[in-house]
Amino acid sequence: MAKQFDFFYDLGSPYSFLASTQLAGIEHRTGARARLLPITLGGLRKATGHQMPPPQQLKYMSQDIARWAADYGVDMRIPGTFPASTITGLRACLAAERQGKGREAMHALFRAYWTEDQDISNAAVIERVLTGSGLDGKGLVAATSEQEIKDALRRNTDLALSRGVFGVPTIFVGERSFWGNDRLRFVEAELRRP
């Protein structure tokens, strides 16, 4: 059986977006499959005592993500609504996962936010984006208010905390963790190990 690796992400994380654009390539080259685990970065930060980065770091991050986007050949920009609340979008991804469409929902919402500068904190925008990607946007947004979906997002965030995650993206191959978009080559090397 092919290996699986865990991909903890938040739609509001630029580095999660960048890493998400590379998942298909890693899967193709290694035969492993990513298990997508949306979490709330805000909840993670609150639990670990991390604050929002200072302005100097945000300026650096803007330049850094532009370099990574160019390196990957990915269209990307800092959205006008940054940071944005991603709770509804993350819940929509979990609702889509119940239909086997979590990957499609994640990519659609990442693209809408980081490429098209759409406000994914707005439920109507989320519905439109998901519908435009061939998903049941209305049904998925409606499901975001279900307790089962709310609990699933909380469980994912609690799982991340219990495994020592302090930022996203964090990828696990077995119990080895790799934090950051810049660690993907180490993830791939670990997946190739016998």
SVG drawing of the C-alpha trace seen along z (x, -y; Angstrom):
<svg xmlns="http://www.w3.org/2000/svg" viewBox="-28 -47 43 49">
<polyline fill="none" stroke="black" stroke-width="0.4" points="0.0,0.0 1.3,-3.5 2.3,-5.8 0.1,-8.5 1.2,-11.9 -0.8,-14.4 -1.1,-18.0 -2.3,-20.5 -3.3,-23.8 -5.3,-26.9 -6.8,-28.7 -5.5,-32.0 -1.8,-30.9 0.2,-32.0 2.7,-29.2 -0.1,-26.6 -1.3,-27.8 2.1,-27.6 2.6,-24.1 -0.8,-23.0 0.2,-23.7 3.0,-21.1 1.0,-18.2 0.0,-16.6 3.6,-16.5 4.8,-14.9 2.0,-12.4 2.8,-11.5 6.5,-11.1 6.2,-9.1 2.9,-7.2 1.9,-8.6 -1.4,-10.4 -2.0,-13.5 -4.5,-13.4 -5.9,-17.0 -6.4,-18.4 -7.8,-21.9 -7.2,-23.6 -7.8,-27.0 -4.5,-28.9 -6.1,-31.4 -7.0,-28.6 -3.5,-27.2 -2.0,-30.6 -4.2,-31.2 -3.3,-27.8 0.4,-28.2 0.6,-31.9 1.8,-33.0 0.8,-36.5 0.4,-37.9 3.7,-38.7 5.1,-42.2 5.0,-44.6 8.7,-43.9 8.0,-40.2 4.9,-40.8 6.9,-42.9 9.5,-40.2 6.8,-37.6 5.3,-39.5 8.7,-39.5 9.4,-35.9 6.1,-34.5 6.6,-36.4 9.9,-34.6 8.3,-31.2 5.4,-31.9 7.8,-32.7 9.9,-29.6 6.7,-27.4 5.3,-29.3 2.2,-30.1 0.1,-33.3 -0.2,-34.7 -0.8,-38.0 -1.6,-39.3 -5.4,-39.6 -7.0,-42.9 -8.7,-41.2 -5.6,-39.8 -5.8,-38.4 -9.4,-37.0 -11.5,-34.7 -11.3,-31.3 -13.6,-29.3 -16.5,-29.0 -14.2,-28.1 -12.4,-25.4 -15.7,-24.0 -16.8,-23.9 -13.7,-21.9 -14.6,-19.4 -18.2,-19.2 -16.8,-18.6 -14.5,-15.9 -17.6,-13.9 -18.5,-13.8 -14.9,-12.9 -14.4,-16.4 -12.2,-18.0 -9.3,-18.4 -11.3,-20.3 -12.8,-22.6 -9.4,-23.3 -7.8,-24.2 -10.8,-26.3 -10.8,-28.4 -7.0,-28.7 -7.1,-29.9 -10.0,-32.3 -8.2,-33.9 -4.5,-33.9 -4.9,-34.3 -8.2,-36.1 -8.3,-38.2 -11.8,-37.1 -13.0,-37.5 -13.4,-34.0 -14.6,-35.2 -17.9,-35.9 -20.3,-32.9 -21.8,-34.1 -18.3,-34.3 -17.5,-30.8 -20.7,-29.4 -20.1,-31.1 -16.4,-29.8 -17.4,-26.3 -20.3,-26.3 -18.0,-27.6 -15.7,-24.7 -18.4,-22.2 -19.3,-21.6 -22.6,-22.0 -21.7,-25.4 -25.0,-26.1 -25.1,-22.7 -21.5,-22.9 -22.0,-26.4 -25.2,-25.2 -23.3,-22.3 -20.8,-24.6 -23.4,-25.3 -23.8,-21.6 -22.4,-20.6 -20.7,-17.6 -18.7,-19.9 -17.8,-22.4 -16.6,-19.5 -14.5,-18.1 -12.6,-21.3 -12.1,-21.5 -10.9,-17.9 -8.4,-18.6 -7.1,-21.6 -6.8,-19.6 -5.1,-16.8 -2.6,-19.3 -1.9,-20.7 -1.5,-17.2 1.1,-16.4 3.1,-19.5 2.0,-21.7 2.7,-25.4 2.2,-26.7 1.1,-25.8 1.7,-24.2 2.9,-21.3 3.3,-17.9 3.7,-14.6 5.2,-11.5 4.5,-9.0 5.5,-10.9 8.1,-13.0 7.0,-16.6 8.0,-19.1 6.9,-22.7 6.8,-25.1 6.6,-25.3 10.4,-25.2 10.5,-21.7 8.7,-19.9 11.9,-18.3 12.5,-16.8 8.9,-15.5 9.5,-13.9 12.8,-12.4 11.1,-10.9 8.3,-9.5 10.9,-7.7 12.6,-6.0 11.9,-2.3"/>
</svg>
